[in-house]
Amino acid sequence: MNIYENNNLIIKYSDNDKEYINEIIEVLSKKSKKIMSFFKLKSLSKKINIVIWDSAEKYRNQLELQLIKLGREYKEWMKADTFDGNINMMTID
């Protein structure tokens, strides 16, 4: 697992994401001030964790743990979530 970190974000990603991770980082860096302003935030109390999962099985396992707590069940269309306080998403590939 690779890690990118700046003042507001921690992004965890795999080698499969290396070809486009710089583009994601660039977009998030450019848009972060606008997003913070929209929500009237001057700063964050803690960094936002973004996890890009490269294994559908591992993603599903962690998501199901969160869904069980909520009395919900996993659906095949679920490819991103924030149930555990992180931004979890499947890789683009």
Order of alpha helices (4+ residues) and beta strands (2+ residues): beta-beta-alpha-beta-alpha-beta-beta
